[in-house]
């Protein structure tokens, strides 16, 4: 069952694309932004994902306005 409430993101796991991310991080993440938009889901490995918030409004929402809705890893 697809998770329609999740932001769009890359197919497969970022774990297998680390070389691209390590050698050209700005270009790689910029490509994610161009392809998927201002909010991108980056699956790291099974059971672990990051959400990349590009737009300043998203960052403000997550870090300031509604920080209680988001958890940080321990």
N, C-alpha and C positions, 0 to 999 in steps of 0.2 A: 504494500500500500504506500503510495507516494506521500511525502510530508509537504503538503501545499503551504504550510505556514513557515517553512524554512526558506531562506534566501537562495537564489540560484548559485550554482558553483560548479567547480570542475568535476569531471567524471574521473573516478579512480582516486587514489590516495596521494597526498602531497609527499608522503614518505618516499615514494618511488620517483619523485621529481626534484629531490633535494639538490642535485647537481646544478640544475638550471637556477634554482632559487639562490644557491650559494654564490654562483659566479656572476649572475646578473640580476640581483634582487629587485632593483627599481624597474628594469625592463619587464621582468617576469610578473611582478605585481601590477604594473601598469597595463600589461596585457590582460590580466584578470579583470581589471576595472573596465577596459574597453569592451571586453567580451560579455561581461555579466552585469556591469553597472556599479552603482555606489555602495551596494552592500553585497558581499560575496561570501559564500560558505566554502571553506577550505577543509575538506576531510583529511585529517592527518593520517589516521590509521583506523581500523574498526573501533567504534565506540568513542572516538575523540575527534572533534572538529573545532576549527577556529572560524570566527566570523570577522571578516575584514570590513571595517566601516570607513569608507573613503570620504563621504560628504561631511563637512563640519557639523551639520545639523544632527547627523547620526551620532557623531562622536559626543556632542553635547548631551544628547538624549541618554546615551549609555553611561557617560562619565559623571554627569552632573544632575540633570533633571530627574532621571528615574534610575539612579544607581542601585537602589534597593531591589530592582527587578533582575539584576544581573549578578552572577557569582564569579568570583575569581578563583583560579586554581589554588589549592593549598600549597 
